[in-house]
Amino acid sequence: MSVTPMQLPLHFERGMKGPREKHLAKFTAAIRQQTKRTRPGSMKQSMEASNRTLRGWINYFKPSLWNIFPDLDKWGRGRLRTILRQRHKGKGRARGKEHQRWPNAYFAELGLISLALTRAQAANAPQETH
């Protein structure tokens, strides 16, 4: 059985590879579902649910270009900041001062996986030779 290019999860264009648009849309939909502003439960529960999706996604798309992962990290942390803002009686999306109030290190301490960091560590890991 042969695999057609439309069945491949990666998109190849001009010598570069990255996830197809439909895979990015599916990823963002999954993270949106896990990080709704009105989602009950603790921040740790939200991050654990997100981490399962992040871990699976990074393991599957690790061979992709490195430059897509920082934007996805930033977007995901923004969703989590918005949850925190809402829980502290703020309105709307988290912007500006919320980045100082809850910096990236705050989410790292709570255990949120960084796609960019995981991808960089995998790229620098020694390769096994057989």
C-alpha positions in Angstrom: 0.0 0.0 0.0 1.5 3.3 -1.0 1.1 6.6 0.9 0.0 9.7 -1.0 1.4 13.1 -0.2 -2.1 14.1 1.2 -1.8 11.4 3.8 1.5 12.6 5.2 1.2 14.7 8.4 4.0 17.0 7.3 3.8 19.7 4.6 6.8 20.0 2.4 7.4 23.3 0.6 10.6 24.9 -0.8 12.7 22.3 1.0 11.1 23.0 4.4 8.8 20.8 6.4 6.1 21.6 8.9 2.8 20.3 10.1 -0.1 20.7 7.7 -2.7 23.4 8.4 -5.3 20.9 9.4 -3.0 19.4 12.0 -2.3 22.9 13.4 -6.0 23.5 13.5 -6.7 20.2 15.3 -3.9 21.0 17.8 -5.2 24.5 18.6 -8.8 23.1 18.9 -7.6 20.6 21.4 -5.7 23.2 23.5 -8.7 25.6 23.3 -10.9 22.8 24.7 -8.5 22.2 27.6 -7.9 25.9 28.4 -11.4 27.4 28.3 -11.7 30.5 30.6 -14.7 29.0 32.4 -13.1 25.5 32.8 -13.5 24.3 36.4 -10.6 22.9 38.3 -7.1 24.1 39.2 -4.5 25.5 36.9 -2.4 22.3 37.5 -5.3 20.2 36.1 -5.5 22.4 33.0 -1.8 22.2 32.5 -1.7 18.4 32.9 -4.4 18.1 30.3 -2.5 20.4 28.0 0.7 18.6 28.6 -0.7 15.3 27.3 -1.6 17.0 24.1 1.7 18.9 23.9 3.8 15.8 24.6 2.1 13.8 21.9 2.3 16.6 19.4 6.0 17.4 19.9 6.9 13.7 19.7 5.0 13.3 16.4 6.1 16.6 14.8 9.7 16.8 16.2 11.2 16.6 12.7 9.4 19.8 11.7 11.0 23.2 11.4 12.1 24.7 14.7 10.4 28.1 14.1 6.8 26.9 14.5 7.1 25.8 18.1 7.9 29.2 19.9 4.7 30.7 18.4 2.6 27.8 19.6 4.2 28.0 23.1 3.4 31.7 23.3 -0.2 31.1 22.2 -0.7 28.4 24.8 0.8 30.4 27.6 -1.4 33.3 26.6 -4.5 31.1 27.0 -3.3 30.1 30.5 -2.7 33.7 31.5 -6.2 34.5 30.4 -7.6 31.8 32.7 -5.5 33.3 35.6 -6.7 36.8 34.7 -10.3 35.7 34.8 -9.9 33.9 38.1 -8.4 37.1 39.6 -11.6 39.0 38.5 -10.0 40.5 35.4 -11.9 40.8 32.1 -10.8 40.0 28.5 -7.6 38.5 27.3 -4.4 38.6 29.2 -2.0 41.3 27.9 0.8 43.5 29.0 1.2 43.4 32.8 0.0 39.8 33.0 3.3 38.8 31.3 5.1 40.3 34.3 2.6 39.0 36.8 2.8 35.4 35.4 6.1 35.1 33.5 7.1 32.1 31.4 9.1 30.8 34.3 5.9 30.6 36.4 4.4 28.1 33.9 7.7 26.2 33.7 7.7 25.8 37.5 4.1 24.5 37.4 5.3 21.9 34.9 4.0 23.2 31.5 5.9 21.6 28.7 7.6 24.0 26.2 7.4 22.8 22.6 10.4 24.9 21.6 12.6 23.8 24.5 11.7 20.1 24.0 12.4 20.4 20.2 15.8 22.1 20.9 16.8 19.4 23.4 15.9 16.7 20.9 17.9 18.3 18.2 21.0 18.5 20.5 20.6 15.0 21.8 23.2 12.5 20.7 21.9 10.2 17.9 22.0 6.5 18.4 24.0 4.6 15.8 23.5 0.9 15.0 
